[in-house]
Amino acid sequence: MSDEFSSFSKRSNLDNDDFYLNEDGYIIFTEKYHLKRGYCCKSGCKHCPYGFDNKTNLINKPKK
């Protein structure tokens, strides 16, 4: 882990299970992180628990 990434996680108060690095080195936020944040950012996140559809720009409430 680079020093730059270490300081990112310290500044943001992230838990280790709030994110992971993909094979390209990008930070991927988990469903747990999104729920903890409390709202949808409408960025088409991979683990969005709010049901945002990047193609329609609509939030489809997940079926329970």
HUVEN-V492555 format. One record per residue. N is the residue number from 1. RES is the residue in three letters. PHI is phi in whole degrees, -180 to 180 (none if undefined). BURIAL is # if it has 9 or more other C-alpha atoms within 8 Angstrom, else .. Layout:
# HUVEN-V492555
n->N res->RES phi->PHI burial->BURIAL
n->N res->RES phi->PHI burial->BURIAL
This chain:
# HUVEN-V492555
n->1 res->MET phi->none burial->.
n->2 res->SER phi->-76 burial->.
n->3 res->ASP phi->-63 burial->.
n->4 res->GLU phi->-62 burial->.
n->5 res->PHE phi->-69 burial->.
n->6 res->SER phi->-60 burial->#
n->7 res->SER phi->-70 burial->.
n->8 res->PHE phi->-60 burial->.
n->9 res->SER phi->-67 burial->#
n->10 res->LYS phi->-71 burial->.
n->11 res->ARG phi->-68 burial->.
n->12 res->SER phi->-93 burial->.
n->13 res->ASN phi->54 burial->.
n->14 res->LEU phi->-90 burial->.
n->15 res->ASP phi->-83 burial->.
n->16 res->ASN phi->-63 burial->.
n->17 res->ASP phi->-95 burial->.
n->18 res->ASP phi->-86 burial->#
n->19 res->PHE phi->-159 burial->#
n->20 res->TYR phi->-149 burial->#
n->21 res->LEU phi->-99 burial->#
n->22 res->ASN phi->-83 burial->.
n->23 res->GLU phi->-65 burial->.
n->24 res->ASP phi->-92 burial->.
n->25 res->GLY phi->91 burial->.
n->26 res->TYR phi->-81 burial->.
n->27 res->ILE phi->-80 burial->.
n->28 res->ILE phi->-115 burial->#
n->29 res->PHE phi->-82 burial->#
n->30 res->THR phi->-87 burial->#
n->31 res->GLU phi->-58 burial->#
n->32 res->LYS phi->-58 burial->.
n->33 res->TYR phi->-63 burial->#
n->34 res->HIS phi->-62 burial->#
n->35 res->LEU phi->-66 burial->#
n->36 res->LYS phi->-66 burial->.
n->37 res->ARG phi->-67 burial->.
n->38 res->GLY phi->96 burial->.
n->39 res->TYR phi->-156 burial->.
n->40 res->CYS phi->-92 burial->.
n->41 res->CYS phi->-88 burial->.
n->42 res->LYS phi->58 burial->.
n->43 res->SER phi->-104 burial->.
n->44 res->GLY phi->74 burial->.
n->45 res->CYS phi->-60 burial->.
n->46 res->LYS phi->-59 burial->.
n->47 res->HIS phi->-111 burial->.
n->48 res->CYS phi->-65 burial->#
n->49 res->PRO phi->-85 burial->.
n->50 res->TYR phi->-94 burial->#
n->51 res->GLY phi->81 burial->#
n->52 res->PHE phi->-67 burial->#
n->53 res->ASP phi->-107 burial->#
n->54 res->ASN phi->-65 burial->#
n->55 res->LYS phi->-76 burial->.
n->56 res->THR phi->-103 burial->.
n->57 res->ASN phi->59 burial->.
n->58 res->LEU phi->-119 burial->.
n->59 res->ILE phi->-98 burial->.
n->60 res->ASN phi->-99 burial->.
n->61 res->LYS phi->-60 burial->.
n->62 res->PRO phi->-63 burial->.
n->63 res->LYS phi->-76 burial->.
n->64 res->LYS phi->-105 burial->.
